[in-house]
Amino acid sequence: ATVTVTVAAAPIKAVDDIVSTPINGKDGATTITGVNVLSNDKLNGVILTPADVVITSTKTGPLTVNANGTVTVDPKTPAGTYAVQYTICEVLNPNNCDTATVTVTVAAAPIKAVDDIAINPIDGKVGGDSGINVLTNDKLNGVLLTPTDVVITSTKTGPLTVNANGTVTVAANTAAGTYTIKYTICEILNPDNCDTATVTVNVYVDEPSISLLKDGTYFDNDNNGKTNPGDYVTYTFVVSNTGNVDLTNITVADNNAVITGGPIALLKAGQTDSKTFTAIHILTQADIDTGYVYNTALATGTPPRSPEVTGTSSDPTPCTTCPILPRCTTCTITPLTQTPRIALVKTGVVGGTGKVGDVITYTFAVTNTGNTTLTNVIV
């Protein structure tokens, strides 16, 4: 007799898998940690032994179910939810199969735009590049980003512009002050993955200037009571920093007097110096003949970021009765006392014995007894 037995394949069950932890899409995953599709699949009612089945699956989007049951996510995968199917077939019965689905959530990499402050202040008159690039400290996926991985958007704010390459420019003729502008970086892979930061730029406007007051005083050097060559005029100077920046290496030049003192190493904005510089001018006969000493001086200082500045002197106590020279309207004018005088001595000598008809000869001695030069002298 014959015994006929029908043997059925053991029931096989592929169970759907949902990966609970989102995967970083920028990095992807060679194998998702802790995930194996076989871990919950069953053969003959119990969790199967991996060697008892064969896995087949077709790569779907960024997901691959590998032959050992692990799941791979491609790097640079946009954020979203992805699914891939796989089939398990019993090795003993290759037609004994079941199919399930693996679902994976991919998250965008963390993005961080970091606030920036320009280290060096910018010259507002010139404007230009602020010297910073906003992308240099921004991060994507926890590390400094690659500029080609993001897009910058920003709206011009006041004088500041954040450019598409991350540089920041300042408009020319910007007033001194502190300015801010916001910008946003968005990941190219995930355009909604964005962050915003603020850029701060300090702008200066140097307006250096210097002023010089020069006061003259006459001195009777020989105490003879009259003005004569060898007497002198002394000058005092008041140097003022009338600008908004410090000045260094301040000098005073005078082509009609001998300067003593200086240079001033530093004169802060708004400060005044009245003690460093003095000068002396020795009178000449030409000065006395003129009746006045006209004199100007020039102060020069060096600002921190721009060319030297100069200031021509003016007189704090101007002579209101002295004639003003058109070529020197700010001259310090020191009046000199003129005492023009002339003396005449006439001497006569009789020729002969003094009788009628003899001739008397006269000689004249003309002496300039004053302190000015006399011309066109006649007797």
C-alpha positions as CSV (number, residue, x, y, z in Angstrom):
1,A,0.0,0.0,0.0
2,T,1.1,3.6,-0.4
3,V,1.0,6.3,2.2
4,T,0.6,9.7,0.7
5,V,1.6,12.7,2.9
6,T,1.1,16.3,1.8
7,V,3.7,18.6,3.3
8,A,2.9,22.3,3.4
9,A,5.3,25.1,3.7
10,A,5.5,26.8,7.0
11,P,3.7,30.1,7.2
12,I,6.0,33.0,6.5
13,K,5.2,36.6,7.5
14,A,7.1,39.7,6.5
15,V,6.2,42.5,8.9
16,D,6.2,46.2,8.0
17,D,8.9,48.3,9.6
18,I,8.8,51.9,10.5
19,V,12.1,53.5,11.5
20,S,11.3,55.6,14.6
21,T,14.3,57.9,14.6
22,P,14.7,60.3,11.7
23,I,17.8,59.9,9.6
24,N,20.0,62.9,8.8
25,G,19.5,63.4,5.1
26,K,22.9,65.1,4.5
27,D,24.8,62.2,5.9
28,G,22.5,59.4,5.0
29,A,23.2,56.0,6.6
30,T,25.2,53.1,5.3
31,T,23.2,51.0,7.7
32,I,20.5,52.5,9.9
33,T,21.5,51.8,13.4
34,G,19.4,49.2,15.2
35,V,17.3,48.4,12.1
36,N,17.0,45.0,10.4
37,V,13.9,44.1,8.5
38,L,14.2,40.5,9.6
39,S,14.1,41.2,13.3
40,N,10.3,41.1,13.4
41,D,9.6,38.8,10.5
42,K,8.3,35.3,11.3
43,L,8.6,31.8,9.8
44,N,6.4,29.0,11.2
45,G,5.0,31.4,13.7
46,V,8.2,32.4,15.4
47,I,10.9,35.0,14.7
48,L,12.8,33.6,11.8
49,T,16.4,32.6,11.5
50,P,18.0,34.9,8.9
51,A,19.7,31.9,7.3
52,D,16.3,30.4,6.5
53,V,15.2,33.1,4.1
54,V,16.4,35.1,1.1
55,I,15.7,38.8,0.8
56,T,15.0,40.5,-2.5
57,S,14.3,44.2,-2.9
58,T,14.6,46.9,-5.5
59,K,16.2,50.2,-4.5
60,T,13.5,52.8,-4.2
61,G,14.5,56.4,-4.1
62,P,17.2,56.8,-1.6
63,L,16.4,53.5,0.2
64,T,18.0,50.1,-0.2
65,V,17.2,46.9,1.7
66,N,20.4,44.9,1.8
67,A,20.7,41.1,1.6
68,N,21.4,40.9,5.3
69,G,18.3,42.9,6.2
70,T,19.9,46.2,6.9
71,V,18.7,49.4,5.3
72,T,20.8,52.0,3.6
73,V,19.8,55.7,3.1
74,D,21.7,57.6,0.4
75,P,23.6,60.7,1.5
76,K,22.3,64.1,0.4
77,T,18.7,62.9,0.6
78,P,16.1,65.7,0.9
79,A,14.0,65.6,4.0
80,G,10.8,63.6,3.7
81,T,9.2,60.1,4.3
82,Y,10.4,57.3,2.1
83,A,9.3,53.7,1.7
84,V,10.8,50.6,0.1
85,Q,9.4,47.1,-0.3
86,Y,11.2,43.9,0.3
87,T,10.3,40.2,-0.1
88,I,11.5,37.3,2.0
89,C,11.3,33.8,0.5
90,E,12.0,30.6,2.5
91,V,15.2,28.9,1.4
92,L,13.5,25.5,1.8
93,N,10.5,26.6,-0.2
94,P,11.6,29.3,-2.6
95,N,8.0,30.0,-3.5
96,N,7.0,30.5,0.1
97,C,7.3,34.3,0.2
98,D,5.9,37.4,1.7
99,T,6.4,41.1,1.2
100,A,6.5,44.0,3.6
101,T,7.3,47.7,3.5
102,V,10.0,49.7,5.3
103,T,9.2,53.3,6.0
104,V,12.0,55.8,6.8
105,T,11.8,59.4,7.8
106,V,14.6,61.6,6.6
107,A,15.3,64.9,8.4
108,A,17.2,68.0,7.2
109,A,20.6,68.5,8.8
110,P,20.6,71.2,11.4
111,I,21.5,74.6,10.0
112,K,22.9,77.6,12.1
113,A,23.5,81.1,10.9
114,V,25.8,82.8,13.4
115,D,25.7,86.6,14.1
116,D,28.7,88.5,12.7
117,I,30.4,91.7,13.9
118,A,33.0,93.4,11.6
119,I,36.3,93.6,13.5
120,N,37.5,96.8,11.9
121,P,35.4,100.0,11.5
122,I,34.7,101.1,8.0
123,D,35.4,104.5,6.5
124,G,32.0,105.9,5.8
125,K,33.2,108.4,3.2
126,V,34.6,105.6,1.0
127,G,32.4,102.7,2.0
128,G,33.1,99.3,0.4
129,D,33.8,95.9,1.7
130,S,33.3,95.4,5.4
131,G,36.1,92.8,5.6
132,I,33.8,89.9,6.6
133,N,32.0,87.0,5.0
134,V,28.9,85.9,6.9
135,L,29.3,82.3,5.8
136,T,32.7,81.8,7.5
137,N,31.2,80.9,10.9
138,D,27.8,79.5,9.8
139,K,27.2,75.8,10.2
140,L,25.4,73.0,8.5
141,N,25.1,69.5,10.1
142,G,27.2,70.7,13.0
143,V,30.3,71.8,11.0
144,L,31.3,74.9,9.1
145,L,29.3,74.8,6.0
146,T,30.4,74.7,2.4
147,P,29.1,77.9,0.7
148,T,27.8,75.9,-2.3
149,D,25.4,74.0,0.0
150,V,23.4,77.1,0.9
151,V,21.7,80.1,-0.7
152,I,21.8,83.6,1.0
153,T,18.9,86.0,1.0
154,S,18.9,89.5,2.5
155,T,17.2,92.8,2.0
156,K,19.4,95.9,1.9
157,T,19.1,97.7,5.2
158,G,20.3,101.3,5.4
159,P,23.8,101.4,4.0
160,L,24.5,97.7,4.3
161,T,24.1,95.0,1.7
162,V,24.8,91.2,2.3
163,N,25.8,89.9,-1.1
164,A,25.1,86.5,-2.6
165,N,28.6,85.3,-1.9
166,G,28.4,86.3,1.8
167,T,30.4,89.5,1.6
168,V,29.0,92.7,3.2
169,T,29.3,96.1,1.6
170,V,28.8,99.6,3.0
171,A,27.5,102.4,0.8
172,A,29.8,105.4,0.3
173,N,29.0,108.6,2.1
174,T,27.6,106.8,5.1
175,A,27.3,108.7,8.4
176,A,29.3,107.5,11.4
177,G,27.4,105.0,13.5
178,T,26.6,101.3,14.1
179,Y,24.5,99.5,11.5
180,T,22.9,96.1,11.4
181,I,21.4,93.9,8.7
182,K,19.8,90.5,8.8
183,Y,20.4,87.6,6.3
184,T,19.0,84.2,5.9
185,I,20.8,81.0,4.7
186,C,18.7,78.1,3.3
187,E,20.0,74.7,2.5
188,I,19.9,73.9,-1.2
189,L,19.1,70.3,-0.5
190,N,16.1,71.4,1.6
191,P,15.1,74.9,0.7
192,D,12.8,75.2,3.7
193,N,15.7,74.4,6.0
194,C,16.8,78.0,6.9
195,D,18.2,80.1,9.7
196,T,18.7,83.9,10.1
197,A,21.4,85.9,11.7
198,T,22.4,89.6,12.1
199,V,25.5,91.4,10.9
200,T,26.8,94.5,12.8
201,V,29.2,97.0,11.2
202,N,30.7,100.1,12.8
203,V,31.2,103.0,10.5
204,Y,33.5,106.0,11.2
205,V,33.8,109.3,9.4
206,D,37.1,111.0,10.0
207,E,36.8,114.8,10.0
208,P,40.2,115.9,11.1
209,S,41.0,119.6,11.5
210,I,43.4,121.8,13.4
211,S,43.4,125.5,14.3
212,L,46.2,127.8,15.4
213,L,46.0,131.1,17.3
214,K,49.1,133.2,17.3
215,D,49.6,136.3,19.5
216,G,52.5,138.7,19.2
217,T,54.1,141.0,21.8
218,Y,56.8,143.6,21.2
219,F,59.8,143.8,23.6
220,D,62.3,146.7,23.9
221,N,65.5,144.6,24.0
222,D,67.9,147.4,25.0
223,N,65.4,149.4,27.1
224,N,66.3,152.6,25.3
225,G,62.7,153.6,25.1
226,K,62.5,153.4,21.3
227,T,62.0,150.8,18.7
228,N,65.1,149.9,16.9
229,P,66.7,146.8,15.2
230,G,67.6,144.1,17.7
231,D,64.4,144.5,19.6
232,Y,62.0,141.6,19.1
233,V,58.5,140.3,18.9
234,T,57.6,137.1,20.9
235,Y,54.8,134.9,19.8
236,T,52.7,132.5,21.8
237,F,50.6,129.7,20.1
238,V,47.4,128.0,21.0
239,V,47.0,124.7,19.0
240,S,43.5,123.2,19.0
241,N,42.3,119.8,17.7
242,T,39.0,120.9,16.2
243,G,38.2,117.6,14.5
244,N,36.7,114.4,15.6
245,V,39.8,112.2,15.7
246,D,43.1,112.3,17.6
247,L,46.1,114.0,15.9
248,T,49.7,113.0,16.3
249,N,53.1,114.6,15.5
250,I,51.8,118.1,15.6
251,T,54.3,120.8,14.4
252,V,54.2,124.5,13.9
253,A,56.1,126.2,11.1
254,D,56.8,129.9,10.8
255,N,58.9,131.5,8.0
256,N,59.3,134.8,9.8
257,A,60.2,133.7,13.3
258,V,62.2,131.1,15.0
259,I,60.0,128.4,16.6
260,T,60.9,126.7,19.9
261,G,59.1,123.5,21.1
262,G,57.3,120.5,19.8
263,P,56.3,118.4,18.2
264,I,53.2,117.5,20.2
265,A,53.1,113.7,20.2
266,L,49.3,113.4,20.7
267,L,46.5,115.9,20.8
268,K,43.1,114.3,21.4
269,A,39.9,115.4,19.6
270,G,38.7,118.6,21.3
271,Q,42.0,119.2,23.2
272,T,44.0,122.4,23.2
273,D,47.7,123.1,23.8
274,S,49.0,126.5,24.7
275,K,52.4,125.7,26.2
276,T,54.4,123.7,23.7
277,F,55.3,126.3,21.1
278,T,56.8,129.8,21.2
279,A,58.6,131.9,18.7
280,I,60.7,135.0,18.4
281,H,61.2,137.5,15.5
282,I,64.2,139.9,15.7
283,L,63.3,143.3,14.3
284,T,65.0,144.6,11.3
285,Q,65.1,148.2,10.0
286,A,62.7,147.2,7.3
287,D,60.2,146.1,9.9
288,I,60.5,149.5,11.6
289,D,60.2,151.4,8.3
290,T,57.0,149.4,7.7
291,G,55.6,150.1,11.1
292,Y,54.2,146.6,11.6
293,V,55.3,143.0,11.7
294,Y,53.1,140.8,9.6
295,N,53.3,137.1,10.4
296,T,51.5,133.8,10.0
297,A,52.3,130.3,11.1
298,L,51.1,126.9,10.0
299,A,50.1,124.0,12.2
300,T,50.3,120.4,10.9
301,G,48.9,117.2,12.4
302,T,48.5,113.6,11.4
303,P,45.2,111.8,11.8
304,P,45.0,108.1,12.2
305,R,43.6,107.1,8.8
306,S,43.8,110.1,6.5
307,P,46.4,112.6,5.1
308,E,47.9,115.3,7.2
309,V,45.8,118.3,8.1
310,T,47.0,121.9,8.4
311,G,45.7,125.1,9.9
312,T,46.8,128.7,9.2
313,S,47.2,130.9,12.2
314,S,44.9,133.8,13.1
315,D,45.3,136.5,15.7
316,P,43.2,136.2,18.9
317,T,43.7,139.9,19.7
318,P,43.8,141.5,16.2
319,C,44.9,145.0,15.7
320,T,41.8,147.0,14.7
321,T,43.7,150.0,13.4
322,C,46.4,148.2,11.4
323,P,46.2,148.0,7.6
324,I,45.3,144.5,6.4
325,L,47.4,143.0,3.6
326,P,45.2,141.3,1.0
327,R,47.7,138.5,0.7
328,C,47.6,137.9,4.5
329,T,44.2,138.5,5.9
330,T,44.7,136.3,9.0
331,C,48.2,137.6,9.8
332,T,49.1,138.4,13.3
333,I,50.0,142.1,13.1
334,T,52.3,143.7,15.7
335,P,52.4,147.5,15.4
336,L,55.8,149.2,15.9
337,T,56.2,152.7,17.2
338,Q,57.8,154.9,14.6
339,T,59.6,158.1,15.8
340,P,60.9,159.8,12.6
341,R,63.2,162.7,13.5
342,I,65.9,164.8,11.7
343,A,68.5,167.2,13.1
344,L,70.3,169.9,11.1
345,V,73.6,171.6,12.1
346,K,74.6,174.6,9.9
347,T,78.2,175.9,10.2
348,G,79.4,179.1,8.4
349,V,83.1,180.0,7.6
350,V,84.0,183.5,6.5
351,G,86.5,183.7,3.6
352,G,88.9,186.6,3.9
353,T,89.1,189.2,6.7
354,G,85.4,189.7,7.0
355,K,85.2,192.8,4.9
356,V,82.4,193.6,2.6
357,G,82.5,191.3,-0.3
358,D,84.1,188.4,1.5
359,V,82.2,185.1,1.1
360,I,80.7,183.0,3.9
361,T,80.6,179.3,3.2
362,Y,78.0,177.2,5.0
363,T,78.2,173.4,5.6
364,F,75.2,171.3,6.8
365,A,75.3,168.2,8.9
366,V,72.0,166.4,8.5
367,T,71.4,163.6,11.1
368,N,68.6,161.1,11.2
369,T,67.9,161.0,14.9
370,G,64.7,159.0,14.6
371,N,64.1,155.3,14.1
372,T,62.9,155.2,10.5
373,T,64.7,155.5,7.3
374,L,64.3,158.9,5.7
375,T,64.4,159.5,2.0
376,N,64.3,162.6,-0.3
377,V,66.0,164.7,2.4
378,I,66.4,168.3,1.3
379,V,67.7,171.4,3.0
